[in-house]
């Protein structure tokens, strides 16, 4: 087998022009397939990273379901649904058995002031202590709220990095006092910088976190009107699809809201993963399109290599006859041409992968493009398979040649 490989390499390096022309089709095909898969994987990763703020294994209680209203459900009934309230949060927190953590979050837009500086349209979030257990909280400086600060509704705040840099450009924000709607709040922490996401989803950089009870002092939260806080529940990883958690939450919410068995549910239980699953279907379609586009190029390249291999067998018929007369076995001749075909396709595929790798250095704005090891291996495997498929028939033809007839050939 080693000698067959040596013969194959020698032939390929001797006919460089033919070798180069032969692998172009495979190079283009593999490049197209790997480029499409790399872009799809990068898009999926960037979008999912942008949705990290929604959390994982989280079920939220809201008025409207993700994906839009049910066309069979009167739209006006959604608006008549009651707002979530703190009593419901406490009831779920105390009674849910399938929940790892429960929090309630109030959200509003506000103005933040410090000395003579101010920032408008800042996201103000009021939350409870277990917020850090439901969602990721990455602090760059300072500390998180204590249980006493949350329960007492103390005037303390954690601010985003962009707010800290704008209001406190040359000093530490921790320990300073900011003003929100007339209330003075002490900054106890600053979030790590997240930067701009690919799809422009909300970032903690422009956000202020305060205790929920402090939030209720600044904004009205009524049963039907005012701000509608979101109740978020973190499930356990072994609860696949959060089915048990959602069933338990539905029963408890119907109970705490006093709904009779025949009454419609007046809340929606949403899972952020539903958005990712919907996007996953789009990425599957894009991946299929990549296979189709690249497949045509590979098909052309494969036929091209097969034709070149038939020509190569024809040119070396006399040499094959001499090799067989000197005792060369059929498998030696078979492997000699098969390895030549595989090396052609493999080299062409590696060039295609390398071109895609170079393309990852081109800036695409906020889209971070990365060539994964999975796609590199895909390129190598597909190239090798094309090499085997394209070379097996010419190789078998060469291996079956009669040595006498082969030596007599012109």
C-alpha positions as a Markdown table, in Angstrom:
| # | Residue | x | y | z |
|---|---|---|---|---|
| 1 | Unk | 0.0 | 0.0 | 0.0 |
| 2 | Unk | 2.9 | 2.3 | 0.8 |
| 3 | Unk | 4.3 | 1.9 | -2.7 |
| 4 | Unk | 0.9 | 2.5 | -4.2 |
| 5 | Unk | 0.8 | 5.8 | -2.4 |
| 6 | Unk | 4.3 | 6.7 | -3.5 |
| 7 | Unk | 3.3 | 6.0 | -7.2 |
| 8 | Unk | 0.2 | 8.1 | -6.8 |
| 9 | Unk | 2.0 | 11.1 | -5.4 |
| 10 | Unk | 4.7 | 10.8 | -8.0 |
| 11 | Unk | 2.2 | 10.9 | -10.9 |
| 12 | Unk | 0.3 | 13.9 | -9.3 |
| 13 | Unk | 3.5 | 15.9 | -8.9 |
| 14 | Unk | 4.7 | 15.1 | -12.4 |
| 15 | Unk | 1.5 | 16.4 | -14.1 |
| 16 | Unk | 1.0 | 19.6 | -12.1 |
| 17 | Unk | -1.1 | 21.4 | -14.7 |
| 18 | Unk | -3.5 | 18.5 | -15.1 |
| 19 | Unk | -3.6 | 18.1 | -11.3 |
| 20 | Unk | -4.4 | 21.7 | -10.8 |
| 21 | Unk | -7.2 | 21.8 | -13.4 |
| 22 | Unk | -8.6 | 18.5 | -12.0 |
| 23 | Unk | -9.0 | 19.7 | -8.4 |
| 24 | Unk | -10.6 | 23.1 | -9.3 |
| 25 | Unk | -14.2 | 21.6 | -9.3 |
| 26 | Unk | -13.8 | 19.9 | -6.0 |
| 27 | Unk | -12.1 | 23.0 | -4.5 |
| 28 | Unk | -15.0 | 25.2 | -5.5 |
| 29 | Unk | -17.6 | 22.7 | -4.4 |
| 30 | Unk | -16.1 | 22.2 | -1.0 |
| 31 | Unk | -15.5 | 25.9 | -0.6 |
| 32 | Unk | -19.2 | 26.6 | -1.3 |
| 33 | Unk | -20.4 | 23.9 | 1.1 |
| 34 | Unk | -18.1 | 24.9 | 4.0 |
| 35 | Unk | -18.6 | 28.6 | 3.4 |
| 36 | Unk | -22.4 | 28.2 | 3.6 |
| 37 | Unk | -22.2 | 26.0 | 6.7 |
| 38 | Unk | -19.7 | 28.3 | 8.3 |
| 39 | Unk | -22.0 | 31.3 | 7.8 |
| 40 | Unk | -25.0 | 29.4 | 9.0 |
| 41 | Unk | -23.2 | 28.2 | 12.1 |
| 42 | Unk | -21.9 | 31.6 | 12.8 |
| 43 | Unk | -25.3 | 33.2 | 12.3 |
| 44 | Unk | -26.9 | 30.7 | 14.6 |
| 45 | Unk | -24.2 | 31.2 | 17.3 |
| 46 | Unk | -24.4 | 35.0 | 17.1 |
| 47 | Unk | -28.2 | 35.0 | 17.2 |
| 48 | Unk | -28.3 | 32.6 | 20.1 |
| 49 | Unk | -25.6 | 34.6 | 21.9 |
| 50 | Unk | -27.8 | 37.7 | 21.4 |
| 51 | Unk | -30.7 | 35.8 | 23.0 |
| 52 | Unk | -28.7 | 34.8 | 26.1 |
| 53 | Unk | -30.4 | 37.6 | 28.0 |
| 54 | Unk | -33.6 | 35.5 | 27.8 |
| 55 | Unk | -31.9 | 32.7 | 29.8 |
| 56 | Unk | -32.1 | 28.9 | 29.4 |
| 57 | Unk | -34.5 | 26.5 | 31.0 |
| 58 | Unk | -36.7 | 29.5 | 31.9 |
| 59 | Unk | -40.4 | 29.8 | 31.7 |
| 60 | Unk | -42.0 | 33.3 | 31.9 |
| 61 | Unk | -45.5 | 34.3 | 32.8 |
| 62 | Unk | -46.8 | 37.0 | 30.4 |
| 63 | Unk | -50.0 | 38.2 | 28.7 |
| 64 | Unk | -49.1 | 37.4 | 25.2 |
| 65 | Unk | -47.6 | 34.1 | 23.9 |
| 66 | Unk | -44.4 | 34.1 | 21.9 |
| 67 | Unk | -45.0 | 33.7 | 18.2 |
| 68 | Unk | -48.0 | 36.0 | 18.2 |
| 69 | Unk | -51.6 | 35.7 | 19.3 |
| 70 | Unk | -53.7 | 32.5 | 18.6 |
| 71 | Unk | -55.9 | 33.4 | 15.6 |
| 72 | Unk | -58.7 | 31.3 | 17.2 |
| 73 | Unk | -58.6 | 33.4 | 20.4 |
| 74 | Unk | -60.2 | 36.9 | 20.4 |
| 75 | Unk | -57.4 | 39.5 | 20.4 |
| 76 | Unk | -59.2 | 41.7 | 22.9 |
| 77 | Unk | -59.1 | 39.0 | 25.5 |
| 78 | Unk | -55.3 | 39.3 | 25.6 |
| 79 | Unk | -55.5 | 42.9 | 26.6 |
| 80 | Unk | -58.1 | 42.1 | 29.3 |
| 81 | Unk | -55.8 | 39.6 | 31.0 |
| 82 | Unk | -54.6 | 40.8 | 34.4 |
| 83 | Unk | -51.1 | 41.9 | 35.1 |
| 84 | Unk | -48.8 | 39.7 | 37.1 |
| 85 | Unk | -48.4 | 40.8 | 40.7 |
| 86 | Unk | -46.1 | 40.3 | 43.7 |
| 87 | Unk | -48.5 | 38.0 | 45.5 |
| 88 | Unk | -48.5 | 35.5 | 42.6 |
| 89 | Unk | -44.7 | 35.6 | 42.6 |
| 90 | Unk | -44.6 | 34.8 | 46.3 |
| 91 | Unk | -47.1 | 32.0 | 45.8 |
| 92 | Unk | -45.1 | 30.4 | 43.0 |
| 93 | Unk | -41.8 | 30.9 | 44.8 |
| 94 | Unk | -43.2 | 29.1 | 47.9 |
| 95 | Unk | -45.0 | 26.2 | 46.3 |
| 96 | Unk | -43.4 | 25.2 | 43.0 |
| 97 | Unk | -41.5 | 21.9 | 43.4 |
| 98 | Unk | -40.1 | 21.8 | 39.9 |
| 99 | Unk | -38.5 | 25.2 | 40.1 |
| 100 | Unk | -34.9 | 25.9 | 40.8 |
| 101 | Unk | -35.5 | 29.7 | 41.3 |
| 102 | Unk | -38.3 | 32.2 | 40.8 |
| 103 | Unk | -38.1 | 36.0 | 40.3 |
| 104 | Unk | -40.3 | 38.9 | 39.3 |
| 105 | Unk | -39.0 | 41.7 | 37.1 |
| 106 | Unk | -40.5 | 45.1 | 36.5 |
| 107 | Unk | -39.2 | 47.1 | 33.5 |
| 108 | Unk | -39.5 | 50.8 | 32.6 |
| 109 | Unk | -37.6 | 53.5 | 30.7 |
| 110 | Unk | -36.2 | 56.3 | 32.8 |
| 111 | Unk | -33.7 | 59.1 | 33.1 |
| 112 | Unk | -30.6 | 58.7 | 35.3 |
| 113 | Unk | -28.8 | 61.7 | 36.7 |
| 114 | Unk | -25.5 | 62.3 | 38.4 |
| 115 | Unk | -24.4 | 65.8 | 39.3 |
| 116 | Unk | -25.0 | 67.9 | 36.1 |
| 117 | Unk | -25.0 | 64.9 | 33.8 |
| 118 | Unk | -28.0 | 62.8 | 32.8 |
| 119 | Unk | -28.9 | 59.9 | 30.5 |
| 120 | Unk | -32.3 | 59.5 | 28.9 |
| 121 | Unk | -34.1 | 56.3 | 27.8 |
| 122 | Unk | -32.3 | 54.1 | 30.3 |
| 123 | Unk | -33.8 | 50.6 | 31.0 |
| 124 | Unk | -34.7 | 50.4 | 34.7 |
| 125 | Unk | -35.2 | 46.9 | 36.0 |
| 126 | Unk | -36.6 | 46.1 | 39.4 |
| 127 | Unk | -36.0 | 42.5 | 40.5 |
| 128 | Unk | -35.9 | 40.1 | 43.5 |
| 129 | Unk | -32.9 | 38.4 | 45.0 |
| 130 | Unk | -33.2 | 35.2 | 43.0 |
| 131 | Unk | -32.8 | 37.1 | 39.7 |
| 132 | Unk | -29.1 | 36.0 | 39.7 |
| 133 | Unk | -30.2 | 32.4 | 39.9 |
| 134 | Unk | -32.6 | 32.7 | 36.9 |
| 135 | Unk | -30.5 | 34.9 | 34.7 |
| 136 | Unk | -26.8 | 35.4 | 34.4 |
| 137 | Unk | -25.4 | 38.4 | 36.3 |
| 138 | Unk | -21.8 | 39.2 | 35.4 |
| 139 | Unk | -20.4 | 41.9 | 37.7 |
| 140 | Unk | -17.3 | 43.8 | 36.6 |
| 141 | Unk | -17.0 | 45.8 | 39.8 |
| 142 | Unk | -18.7 | 46.0 | 43.2 |
| 143 | Unk | -21.2 | 43.4 | 44.5 |
| 144 | Unk | -24.7 | 42.0 | 44.1 |
| 145 | Unk | -27.7 | 43.0 | 46.3 |
| 146 | Unk | -28.1 | 41.4 | 49.7 |
| 147 | Unk | -31.3 | 39.7 | 50.7 |
| 148 | Unk | -31.9 | 42.5 | 53.2 |
| 149 | Unk | -31.6 | 45.2 | 50.6 |
| 150 | Unk | -34.0 | 43.4 | 48.3 |
| 151 | Unk | -36.6 | 42.7 | 51.0 |
| 152 | Unk | -36.3 | 46.2 | 52.4 |
| 153 | Unk | -36.5 | 48.0 | 49.0 |
| 154 | Unk | -33.3 | 49.8 | 49.8 |
| 155 | Unk | -32.2 | 52.7 | 47.5 |
| 156 | Unk | -29.3 | 50.8 | 45.9 |
| 157 | Unk | -28.5 | 50.1 | 42.3 |
| 158 | Unk | -26.3 | 48.1 | 39.9 |
| 159 | Unk | -25.6 | 49.9 | 36.7 |
| 160 | Unk | -24.4 | 48.9 | 33.2 |
| 161 | Unk | -20.9 | 49.6 | 31.9 |
| 162 | Unk | -22.1 | 52.2 | 29.4 |
| 163 | Unk | -23.9 | 54.2 | 32.0 |
| 164 | Unk | -20.8 | 54.0 | 34.3 |
| 165 | Unk | -18.5 | 55.2 | 31.6 |
| 166 | Unk | -20.8 | 58.0 | 30.6 |
| 167 | Unk | -21.7 | 59.4 | 34.1 |
| 168 | Unk | -18.4 | 58.5 | 35.7 |
| 169 | Unk | -15.8 | 58.8 | 32.9 |
| 170 | Unk | -12.7 | 59.2 | 35.1 |
| 171 | Unk | -13.8 | 57.7 | 38.4 |
| 172 | Unk | -15.2 | 54.5 | 39.9 |
| 173 | Unk | -19.0 | 54.4 | 39.9 |
| 174 | Unk | -19.2 | 52.2 | 43.0 |
| 175 | Unk | -20.2 | 54.2 | 46.0 |
| 176 | Unk | -21.5 | 57.2 | 44.1 |
| 177 | Unk | -25.2 | 58.3 | 44.2 |
| 178 | Unk | -27.4 | 58.6 | 41.2 |
| 179 | Unk | -30.9 | 60.0 | 40.9 |
| 180 | Unk | -33.9 | 58.3 | 39.3 |
| 181 | Unk | -37.4 | 59.9 | 39.4 |
| 182 | Unk | -36.4 | 62.0 | 42.4 |
| 183 | Unk | -34.9 | 59.1 | 44.4 |
| 184 | Unk | -31.2 | 59.0 | 45.3 |
| 185 | Unk | -29.7 | 55.5 | 44.9 |
| 186 | Unk | -26.3 | 54.3 | 45.9 |
| 187 | Unk | -24.3 | 52.4 | 43.2 |
| 188 | Unk | -23.1 | 49.1 | 44.7 |
| 189 | Unk | -22.0 | 47.4 | 41.5 |
| 190 | Unk | -21.2 | 47.7 | 37.8 |
| 191 | Unk | -22.0 | 45.1 | 35.2 |
| 192 | Unk | -19.3 | 43.6 | 32.9 |
| 193 | Unk | -19.4 | 45.1 | 29.4 |
| 194 | Unk | -21.4 | 43.1 | 26.9 |
| 195 | Unk | -21.1 | 45.2 | 23.8 |
| 196 | Unk | -23.4 | 45.4 | 20.9 |
| 197 | Unk | -25.1 | 42.1 | 20.0 |
| 198 | Unk | -25.6 | 40.8 | 16.4 |
| 199 | Unk | -29.3 | 41.4 | 16.2 |
| 200 | Unk | -29.4 | 44.4 | 18.5 |
| 201 | Unk | -31.0 | 42.7 | 21.5 |
| 202 | Unk | -31.1 | 44.5 | 24.8 |
| 203 | Unk | -27.8 | 44.7 | 26.7 |
| 204 | Unk | -27.0 | 45.2 | 30.3 |
| 205 | Unk | -24.6 | 48.0 | 29.3 |
| 206 | Unk | -27.5 | 50.5 | 29.3 |
| 207 | Unk | -29.5 | 49.1 | 32.2 |
| 208 | Unk | -30.0 | 49.9 | 35.9 |
| 209 | Unk | -31.0 | 47.2 | 38.3 |
| 210 | Unk | -32.8 | 48.1 | 41.6 |
| 211 | Unk | -34.7 | 46.1 | 44.2 |
| 212 | Unk | -38.2 | 45.3 | 43.1 |
| 213 | Unk | -39.8 | 47.0 | 46.1 |
| 214 | Unk | -37.8 | 50.1 | 45.3 |
| 215 | Unk | -39.1 | 49.9 | 41.7 |
| 216 | Unk | -42.7 | 49.8 | 42.9 |
| 217 | Unk | -42.1 | 53.1 | 44.7 |
| 218 | Unk | -41.2 | 54.8 | 41.4 |
| 219 | Unk | -43.8 | 53.2 | 39.1 |
| 220 | Unk | -47.4 | 52.2 | 39.3 |
| 221 | Unk | -48.2 | 48.4 | 39.1 |
| 222 | Unk | -51.9 | 47.8 | 39.0 |
| 223 | Unk | -54.0 | 44.6 | 38.5 |
| 224 | Unk | -55.2 | 45.8 | 35.1 |
| 225 | Unk | -53.2 | 49.0 | 34.3 |
| 226 | Unk | -49.7 | 50.3 | 34.8 |
| 227 | Unk | -46.5 | 48.3 | 34.3 |
| 228 | Unk | -46.9 | 44.5 | 33.9 |
| 229 | Unk | -44.1 | 42.8 | 35.7 |
| 230 | Unk | -42.7 | 39.5 | 34.3 |
| 231 | Unk | -42.5 | 36.4 | 36.5 |
| 232 | Unk | -39.6 | 34.2 | 35.4 |
| 233 | Unk | -39.1 | 30.6 | 36.7 |
| 234 | Unk | -35.9 | 28.6 | 36.2 |
| 235 | Unk | -36.4 | 24.9 | 35.8 |
| 236 | Unk | -34.1 | 21.9 | 36.3 |
| 237 | Unk | -32.0 | 20.6 | 33.5 |
| 238 | Unk | -33.4 | 17.1 | 33.8 |
| 239 | Unk | -37.0 | 18.4 | 33.1 |
| 240 | Unk | -36.8 | 18.0 | 29.3 |
| 241 | Unk | -38.7 | 20.8 | 27.6 |
| 242 | Unk | -39.8 | 22.2 | 31.0 |
| 243 | Unk | -42.9 | 20.1 | 30.6 |
| 244 | Unk | -43.4 | 19.3 | 34.3 |
| 245 | Unk | -42.6 | 22.8 | 35.3 |
| 246 | Unk | -45.1 | 24.3 | 32.9 |
| 247 | Unk | -47.8 | 21.9 | 33.9 |
| 248 | Unk | -47.2 | 22.7 | 37.6 |
| 249 | Unk | -47.1 | 26.5 | 36.9 |
| 250 | Unk | -50.4 | 26.4 | 34.9 |
| 251 | Unk | -52.2 | 24.6 | 37.7 |
| 252 | Unk | -50.9 | 26.9 | 40.4 |
| 253 | Unk | -51.6 | 30.1 | 38.4 |
| 254 | Unk | -55.1 | 29.1 | 37.7 |
| 255 | Unk | -55.5 | 28.3 | 41.4 |
| 256 | Unk | -54.1 | 31.6 | 42.6 |
| 257 | Unk | -56.2 | 33.6 | 40.0 |
| 258 | Unk | -59.3 | 31.8 | 41.0 |
| 259 | Unk | -60.1 | 30.3 | 37.6 |
| 260 | Unk | -62.8 | 27.7 | 37.4 |
| 261 | Unk | -62.1 | 24.5 | 35.4 |
| 262 | Unk | -64.2 | 25.7 | 32.3 |
| 263 | Unk | -62.7 | 29.2 | 32.3 |
| 264 | Unk | -60.1 | 30.2 | 29.8 |
| 265 | Unk | -56.5 | 30.6 | 31.0 |
| 266 | Unk | -55.7 | 34.3 | 31.3 |
| 267 | Unk | -51.9 | 34.1 | 31.0 |
| 268 | Unk | -49.2 | 32.8 | 28.7 |
| 269 | Unk | -46.3 | 30.5 | 29.7 |
| 270 | Unk | -43.4 | 31.3 | 27.3 |
| 271 | Unk | -40.1 | 29.6 | 26.8 |
| 272 | Unk | -37.2 | 31.6 | 25.2 |
| 273 | Unk | -36.1 | 28.4 | 23.5 |
| 274 | Unk | -39.1 | 28.6 | 21.3 |
| 275 | Unk | -37.5 | 31.5 | 19.5 |
| 276 | Unk | -34.2 | 29.5 | 19.0 |
| 277 | Unk | -36.2 | 26.5 | 17.8 |
| 278 | Unk | -38.0 | 28.6 | 15.2 |
| 279 | Unk | -34.7 | 30.0 | 14.0 |
| 280 | Unk | -33.2 | 26.5 | 13.9 |
| 281 | Unk | -35.7 | 25.6 | 11.2 |
| 282 | Unk | -34.5 | 28.5 | 9.1 |
| 283 | Unk | -30.9 | 27.5 | 9.6 |
| 284 | Unk | -31.7 | 23.9 | 8.5 |
| 285 | Unk | -33.2 | 25.3 | 5.3 |
| 286 | Unk | -30.1 | 27.3 | 4.7 |
| 287 | Unk | -27.9 | 24.3 | 5.3 |
| 288 | Unk | -29.9 | 22.3 | 2.8 |
| 289 | Unk | -29.4 | 25.1 | 0.3 |
| 290 | Unk | -25.7 | 24.9 | 0.9 |
| 291 | Unk | -25.6 | 21.2 | 0.2 |
| 292 | Unk | -27.5 | 21.7 | -3.1 |
| 293 | Unk | -25.4 | 24.6 | -4.3 |
| 294 | Unk | -22.1 | 23.0 | -3.4 |
| 295 | Unk | -23.4 | 19.6 | -4.5 |
| 296 | Unk | -23.7 | 20.7 | -8.1 |
| 297 | Unk | -20.1 | 22.0 | -8.1 |
| 298 | Unk | -18.8 | 18.8 | -6.5 |
| 299 | Unk | -20.8 | 16.7 | -9.0 |
| 300 | Unk | -19.1 | 18.5 | -11.9 |
| 301 | Unk | -15.7 | 18.3 | -10.1 |
| 302 | Unk | -16.2 | 14.6 | -9.4 |
| 303 | Unk | -17.0 | 13.8 | -13.1 |
| 304 | Unk | -14.0 | 15.8 | -14.1 |
| 305 | Unk | -11.7 | 13.8 | -11.9 |
| 306 | Unk | -13.3 | 10.6 | -13.1 |
| 307 | Unk | -12.6 | 11.6 | -16.7 |
| 308 | Unk | -9.0 | 12.5 | -15.8 |
| 309 | Unk | -8.5 | 9.2 | -14.1 |
| 310 | Unk | -9.8 | 7.3 | -17.2 |
| 311 | Unk | -7.3 | 9.3 | -19.3 |
| 312 | Unk | -4.6 | 8.5 | -16.8 |
| 313 | Unk | -5.4 | 4.8 | -17.0 |
| 314 | Unk | -5.3 | 5.0 | -20.8 |
| 315 | Unk | -1.9 | 6.8 | -20.8 |
| 316 | Unk | -0.3 | 4.3 | -18.4 |
| 317 | Unk | -1.8 | 1.1 | -19.8 |
| 318 | Unk | 1.6 | -0.1 | -21.0 |
| 319 | Unk | 3.2 | 0.7 | -17.5 |
| 320 | Unk | 0.4 | -1.2 | -15.9 |
| 321 | Unk | 1.2 | -4.2 | -18.1 |
| 322 | Unk | 4.9 | -4.0 | -17.2 |
| 323 | Unk | 4.0 | -3.8 | -13.5 |
| 324 | Unk | 1.7 | -6.8 | -13.7 |
| 325 | Unk | 4.3 | -8.8 | -15.6 |
| 326 | Unk | 6.8 | -8.1 | -12.8 |
| 327 | Unk | 4.4 | -9.5 | -10.3 |
| 328 | Unk | 2.3 | -6.5 | -9.2 |
| 329 | Unk | -1.1 | -7.7 | -7.7 |
| 330 | Unk | -4.4 | -6.3 | -8.8 |
| 331 | Unk | -4.9 | -4.5 | -5.4 |
| 332 | Unk | -1.6 | -2.7 | -6.0 |
| 333 | Unk | -2.8 | -1.3 | -9.3 |
| 334 | Unk | -6.2 | -0.5 | -7.8 |
| 335 | Unk | -4.8 | 1.4 | -4.8 |
| 336 | Unk | -2.3 | 3.2 | -7.0 |
| 337 | Unk | -5.1 | 4.9 | -9.1 |
| 338 | Unk | -7.6 | 5.1 | -6.2 |
| 339 | Unk | -5.1 | 7.0 | -4.0 |
| 340 | Unk | -4.4 | 9.3 | -6.9 |
| 341 | Unk | -8.1 | 10.2 | -7.0 |
| 342 | Unk | -8.4 | 10.5 | -3.3 |
| 343 | Unk | -5.3 | 12.8 | -3.0 |
| 344 | Unk | -6.7 | 15.0 | -5.8 |
| 345 | Unk | -10.0 | 15.5 | -4.1 |
| 346 | Unk | -8.5 | 15.8 | -0.6 |
| 347 | Unk | -6.0 | 18.4 | -1.7 |
| 348 | Unk | -8.8 | 20.3 | -3.5 |
| 349 | Unk | -11.0 | 20.1 | -0.5 |
| 350 | Unk | -8.3 | 21.4 | 1.8 |
| 351 | Unk | -7.7 | 24.3 | -0.5 |
| 352 | Unk | -11.4 | 25.1 | -0.4 |
| 353 | Unk | -11.4 | 24.9 | 3.5 |
| 354 | Unk | -8.3 | 27.1 | 3.6 |
| 355 | Unk | -10.0 | 29.7 | 1.4 |
| 356 | Unk | -13.0 | 29.7 | 3.8 |
| 357 | Unk | -10.6 | 30.1 | 6.7 |
| 358 | Unk | -9.1 | 33.2 | 5.1 |
| 359 | Unk | -12.6 | 34.6 | 4.5 |
| 360 | Unk | -13.2 | 34.5 | 8.3 |
| 361 | Unk | -10.7 | 37.3 | 8.7 |
| 362 | Unk | -12.9 | 39.6 | 6.7 |
| 363 | Unk | -14.9 | 41.9 | 9.1 |
| 364 | Unk | -18.7 | 41.5 | 8.8 |
| 365 | Unk | -19.7 | 44.2 | 11.3 |
| 366 | Unk | -21.1 | 42.6 | 14.5 |
| 367 | Unk | -21.2 | 39.2 | 12.9 |
| 368 | Unk | -18.4 | 37.0 | 14.2 |
| 369 | Unk | -17.5 | 34.4 | 11.6 |
| 370 | Unk | -15.7 | 31.3 | 12.9 |
| 371 | Unk | -14.6 | 28.2 | 11.0 |
| 372 | Unk | -15.3 | 25.3 | 13.4 |
| 373 | Unk | -13.4 | 22.0 | 13.6 |
| 374 | Unk | -16.7 | 20.3 | 12.7 |
| 375 | Unk | -16.8 | 22.0 | 9.3 |
| 376 | Unk | -13.1 | 21.4 | 8.7 |
| 377 | Unk | -13.7 | 17.6 | 9.3 |
| 378 | Unk | -16.8 | 17.8 | 7.1 |
| 379 | Unk | -14.7 | 19.2 | 4.2 |
| 380 | Unk | -12.0 | 16.5 | 4.6 |
| 381 | Unk | -14.6 | 13.7 | 4.8 |
| 382 | Unk | -16.7 | 14.9 | 1.8 |
| 383 | Unk | -13.5 | 15.3 | -0.2 |
| 384 | Unk | -12.3 | 11.8 | 0.6 |
| 385 | Unk | -15.7 | 10.3 | -0.3 |
| 386 | Unk | -15.7 | 12.1 | -3.6 |
| 387 | Unk | -12.2 | 10.9 | -4.3 |
| 388 | Unk | -13.3 | 7.3 | -3.6 |
| 389 | Unk | -16.5 | 7.6 | -5.7 |
| 390 | Unk | -14.7 | 9.3 | -8.6 |
| 391 | Unk | -11.7 | 7.0 | -8.7 |
| 392 | Unk | -13.2 | 3.5 | -7.9 |
| 393 | Unk | -14.4 | 2.7 | -11.5 |
| 394 | Unk | -11.2 | 3.9 | -13.3 |
| 395 | Unk | -9.1 | 2.1 | -10.7 |
| 396 | Unk | -11.1 | -1.1 | -11.0 |
| 397 | Unk | -10.7 | -0.9 | -14.8 |
| 398 | Unk | -6.9 | -0.5 | -14.4 |
| 399 | Unk | -6.7 | -3.4 | -12.0 |
| 400 | Unk | -8.6 | -5.8 | -14.3 |
| 401 | Unk | -6.3 | -5.1 | -17.4 |
| 402 | Unk | -4.7 | -8.2 | -18.9 |
| 403 | Unk | -0.9 | -7.8 | -18.6 |
| 404 | Unk | -0.2 | -9.1 | -22.2 |
| 405 | Unk | -2.9 | -6.9 | -23.8 |
| 406 | Unk | -1.7 | -3.9 | -21.7 |
| 407 | Unk | 1.9 | -4.3 | -22.8 |
| 408 | Unk | 0.9 | -4.5 | -26.5 |
| 409 | Unk | -1.1 | -1.2 | -26.3 |
| 410 | Unk | 0.4 | 1.7 | -28.2 |
